[in-house]
Amino acid sequence: MRPTALVTGGGRGLGAAIARELAPTHDLLLGGRRRESLDAILEELPDATPWPVDLLDHDAVARAVEGIDRLDVLVHNAGVAELGTVAESDPAQWRDTFEANVVSVVALTRLLLPALRAANGHVVLINSGSGLNARAGWGSYAASKFALRAFGDVLRQEEPALRVTSVHPGRIDTDMQRAIVAAEGREYDASQFLSPGTVARAVRQAVETPADAHPTEIVLRPR
């Protein structure tokens, strides 16, 4: 029986790249907020199963996980990034960022713990360089990623049968990155950023690490 992997935010960018890396060896559940957001990657990976659900709707998420009795890999890739200094931001931005980047991750993981335990599974948290070093103008995002790292550390201790890997990539060449650079008022140069495929390959290598080792943190930076 092939292992099963659920990838949130699997419709584009890094999530789609992770799906491509895992597809040869895993049965895939591809998460996305809307079913149509998954159409393009499902054309590439027709054997994958769409898993459309708004991760901020906790009742809908609880219904969506029904029937998942065993899960070998859970990749938390979905998230948001909003810029703004502390003075410019407001509580709503911080609340929304934490809801998307932390609370939804915790909620989904909790619901799937029985399935992960049944498989001695692997939780992969797509974090950020901002989860290791905070920068001015990225306050709410960095704080959420520091919190996500803390969640991974706690989960690793509380669930010793699971493997928990925090992946901290630098900036990645994605549509989201283009929007961020535009908001910063800079010209976009893809060569400055990591390829989604490079980060996805690191995720696959973590998942494929032999069972006697626990890859706890992976840090990637553009050269």
HUWO-V714254 format. One record per residue. N is the residue number from 0. RES is the residue in one small letter. SS is DSSP state (alpha for helix, beta for strand, coil for the rest). PHI is phi in whole degrees, -180 to 180 (none if undefined). OMEGA is omega in whole degrees, -180 to 180 (none if undefined). Layout:
[[N/RES/SS/PHI/OMEGA] [N/RES/SS/PHI/OMEGA]]
This chain:
[[0/m/coil/none/180] [1/r/coil/-72/175] [2/p/beta/-68/-179] [3/t/beta/-112/178] [4/a/beta/-128/173] [5/l/beta/-110/179] [6/v/beta/-118/176] [7/t/coil/-83/-176] [8/g/coil/60/-172] [9/g/coil/-88/-173] [10/g/coil/-84/-176] [11/r/coil/-159/173] [12/g/alpha/55/-177] [13/l/alpha/-64/-180] [14/g/alpha/-60/178] [15/a/alpha/-65/178] [16/a/alpha/-65/177] [17/i/alpha/-64/178] [18/a/alpha/-60/179] [19/r/alpha/-62/-179] [20/e/alpha/-69/-176] [21/l/alpha/-88/-174] [22/a/alpha/-56/-178] [23/p/coil/-64/-173] [24/t/coil/-121/-175] [25/h/beta/-131/164] [26/d/beta/-79/-170] [27/l/beta/-106/163] [28/l/beta/-110/-175] [29/l/beta/-108/-178] [30/g/beta/-86/175] [31/g/beta/-164/-178] [32/r/coil/-66/-180] [33/r/coil/-128/-179] [34/r/alpha/-59/-177] [35/e/alpha/-67/178] [36/s/alpha/-69/-178] [37/l/alpha/-101/-173] [38/d/alpha/-59/-175] [39/a/alpha/-65/-179] [40/i/alpha/-71/178] [41/l/alpha/-70/173] [42/e/alpha/-66/177] [43/e/alpha/-74/-174] [44/l/coil/-122/-173] [45/p/coil/-65/179] [46/d/coil/-83/179] [47/a/coil/-74/-180] [48/t/beta/-109/177] [49/p/beta/-69/179] [50/w/beta/-134/-176] [51/p/beta/-80/177] [52/v/coil/-163/174] [53/d/coil/-80/-175] [54/l/coil/-67/177] [55/l/coil/-86/177] [56/d/coil/-97/-170] [57/h/alpha/-69/176] [58/d/alpha/-67/178] [59/a/alpha/-66/178] [60/v/alpha/-64/179] [61/a/alpha/-60/177] [62/r/alpha/-70/-176] [63/a/alpha/-68/-178] [64/v/coil/-85/178] [65/e/coil/-60/-179] [66/g/coil/95/175] [67/i/coil/-88/-175] [68/d/coil/-95/-179] [69/r/coil/-146/-179] [70/l/coil/-140/-177] [71/d/coil/-85/-176] [72/v/beta/-139/173] [73/l/beta/-123/180] [74/v/beta/-107/177] [75/h/beta/-88/-179] [76/n/coil/-109/-177] [77/a/coil/-64/178] [78/g/coil/178/180] [79/v/coil/-130/176] [80/a/coil/-140/177] [81/e/coil/-122/179] [82/l/coil/-90/176] [83/g/beta/147/176] [84/t/coil/-71/177] [85/v/coil/-59/-179] [86/a/coil/-67/-177] [87/e/coil/-82/-174] [88/s/coil/-82/178] [89/d/coil/-132/-178] [90/p/alpha/-58/-179] [91/a/alpha/-62/179] [92/q/alpha/-63/180] [93/w/alpha/-64/-180] [94/r/alpha/-64/-179] [95/d/alpha/-64/-180] [96/t/alpha/-65/180] [97/f/alpha/-68/177] [98/e/alpha/-60/-177] [99/a/alpha/-76/-170] [100/n/alpha/-95/-177] [101/v/alpha/-127/-172] [102/v/alpha/-62/-180] [103/s/alpha/-65/178] [104/v/alpha/-66/179] [105/v/alpha/-61/-177] [106/a/alpha/-63/-180] [107/l/alpha/-67/179] [108/t/alpha/-61/-180] [109/r/alpha/-58/-178] [110/l/alpha/-65/-176] [111/l/alpha/-96/-179] [112/l/alpha/-57/178] [113/p/alpha/-59/180] [114/a/alpha/-69/178] [115/l/alpha/-69/178] [116/r/alpha/-62/-179] [117/a/alpha/-63/-178] [118/a/alpha/-107/-169] [119/n/coil/48/-166] [120/g/coil/-77/-174] [121/h/beta/-130/176] [122/v/beta/-104/179] [123/v/beta/-113/180] [124/l/beta/-103/175] [125/i/beta/-79/-178] [126/n/coil/-95/-175] [127/s/coil/-170/168] [128/g/alpha/-59/179] [129/s/alpha/-71/174] [130/g/alpha/-83/177] [131/l/coil/-119/-179] [132/n/coil/-140/-180] [133/a/coil/-82/180] [134/r/coil/-126/177] [135/a/coil/-58/180] [136/g/coil/89/-179] [137/w/beta/-123/-170] [138/g/alpha/-57/-176] [139/s/alpha/-66/180] [140/y/alpha/-66/-179] [141/a/alpha/-62/-180] [142/a/alpha/-61/179] [143/s/alpha/-66/-179] [144/k/alpha/-75/171] [145/f/alpha/-62/179] [146/a/alpha/-65/179] [147/l/alpha/-64/177] [148/r/alpha/-64/178] [149/a/alpha/-63/177] [150/f/alpha/-59/178] [151/g/alpha/-61/179] [152/d/alpha/-63/-179] [153/v/alpha/-68/-179] [154/l/alpha/-61/180] [155/r/alpha/-61/180] [156/q/alpha/-77/-175] [157/e/alpha/-79/-178] [158/e/coil/-123/-173] [159/p/coil/-65/178] [160/a/coil/-77/-180] [161/l/coil/-97/167] [162/r/beta/-103/-179] [163/v/beta/-131/-177] [164/t/beta/-118/171] [165/s/beta/-97/180] [166/v/beta/-106/-176] [167/h/beta/-117/178] [168/p/beta/-85/167] [169/g/coil/-74/-176] [170/r/coil/-66/-175] [171/i/beta/-117/180] [172/d/coil/-75/-180] [173/t/coil/-139/175] [174/d/alpha/-60/178] [175/m/alpha/-61/179] [176/q/alpha/-64/177] [177/r/alpha/-61/179] [178/a/alpha/-66/180] [179/i/alpha/-65/-179] [180/v/alpha/-63/177] [181/a/alpha/-62/179] [182/a/alpha/-66/177] [183/e/coil/-79/179] [184/g/coil/75/-179] [185/r/coil/-112/176] [186/e/coil/-84/-175] [187/y/coil/-84/177] [188/d/coil/-133/-175] [189/a/alpha/-59/-177] [190/s/alpha/-68/179] [191/q/alpha/-81/-169] [192/f/coil/-119/175] [193/l/beta/-71/172] [194/s/coil/-77/175] [195/p/alpha/-56/-180] [196/g/alpha/-63/179] [197/t/alpha/-66/179] [198/v/alpha/-68/179] [199/a/alpha/-62/179] [200/r/alpha/-65/177] [201/a/alpha/-65/177] [202/v/alpha/-63/179] [203/r/alpha/-60/180] [204/q/alpha/-64/176] [205/a/alpha/-64/-180] [206/v/alpha/-63/-177] [207/e/coil/-88/177] [208/t/coil/-58/-179] [209/p/coil/-53/-169] [210/a/coil/-65/-179] [211/d/coil/-81/-179] [212/a/coil/-122/-179] [213/h/coil/-125/177] [214/p/coil/-76/-172] [215/t/coil/-86/-179] [216/e/beta/-142/175] [217/i/beta/-127/179] [218/v/beta/-118/-180] [219/l/beta/-125/177] [220/r/coil/-130/172] [221/p/coil/-61/180] [222/r/coil/-75/none]]
